[in-house]
Amino acid sequence: MSYGLYTPLPIPKEPQVNISMNFILGLPKLRKERDSIFVIVDRFSKMTHLMSYHKTNDVMNIVDPFFRDVV
């Protein structure tokens, strides 16, 4: 493990190369019992995608809409 100063992440050269993904959990129930938000941010264009989910969704319920809507 190396110690020292923080180094910034490299700047992306094109869209859809470097994305960040996160979940916002613990929200009040929305339509269709959805209580979390899946957040995807493209670091190049700063475009954000927000998708509502149920906290107990499995991976396939997250991957399919991700590739359909984002990729």
C-alpha positions as CSV (number, residue, x, y, z in Angstrom):
1,M,0.0,0.0,0.0
2,S,1.5,3.3,-1.0
3,Y,1.1,6.5,1.0
4,G,1.3,10.1,-0.1
5,L,-0.7,12.8,-1.8
6,Y,-4.0,12.1,-3.5
7,T,-3.7,11.9,-7.3
8,P,-6.6,12.9,-9.5
9,L,-8.4,10.4,-11.7
10,P,-7.4,10.6,-15.4
11,I,-9.6,12.8,-17.5
12,P,-11.8,10.7,-19.9
13,K,-11.2,11.4,-23.6
14,E,-14.7,10.2,-24.8
15,P,-18.1,9.5,-23.4
16,Q,-19.2,6.2,-21.9
17,V,-15.7,5.2,-21.1
18,N,-15.6,6.1,-17.4
19,I,-18.8,6.0,-15.5
20,S,-19.7,5.9,-11.8
21,M,-22.6,4.0,-10.3
22,N,-24.2,4.3,-6.9
23,F,-27.4,3.5,-5.1
24,I,-29.5,5.9,-2.9
25,L,-31.3,3.6,-0.4
26,G,-33.8,4.1,2.4
27,L,-36.2,6.4,0.6
28,P,-40.0,6.4,1.3
29,K,-41.9,4.0,-0.9
30,L,-42.7,5.3,-4.4
31,R,-45.0,3.9,-7.0
32,K,-44.9,0.2,-7.4
33,E,-43.1,-0.2,-4.0
34,R,-39.9,1.3,-5.3
35,D,-37.7,2.7,-2.5
36,S,-34.2,3.2,-4.0
37,I,-32.6,5.1,-6.9
38,F,-29.8,3.8,-9.1
39,V,-27.5,6.7,-10.1
40,I,-25.2,6.5,-13.2
41,V,-22.9,9.4,-14.1
42,D,-20.8,9.7,-17.2
43,R,-17.6,11.5,-16.1
44,F,-16.9,12.9,-19.6
45,S,-20.3,14.6,-20.3
46,K,-21.6,14.8,-16.7
47,M,-24.8,13.2,-18.0
48,T,-26.7,11.5,-15.2
49,H,-29.3,8.7,-15.4
50,L,-31.6,8.0,-12.5
51,M,-33.6,4.8,-12.2
52,S,-36.0,3.9,-9.5
53,Y,-35.7,0.3,-8.0
54,H,-36.9,-1.8,-5.2
55,K,-34.1,-2.4,-2.6
56,T,-34.3,-6.2,-3.0
57,N,-34.0,-6.3,-6.8
58,D,-31.5,-8.9,-8.0
59,V,-28.6,-8.2,-10.4
60,M,-30.5,-9.1,-13.6
61,N,-33.3,-6.6,-12.7
62,I,-30.5,-3.9,-12.6
63,V,-28.3,-5.0,-15.5
64,D,-31.0,-5.3,-18.2
65,P,-32.4,-1.7,-17.8
66,F,-28.8,-0.4,-17.5
67,F,-27.8,-1.8,-20.9
68,R,-31.1,-0.9,-22.5
69,D,-31.3,2.7,-21.3
70,V,-27.7,3.8,-20.7
71,V,-25.5,1.8,-23.0
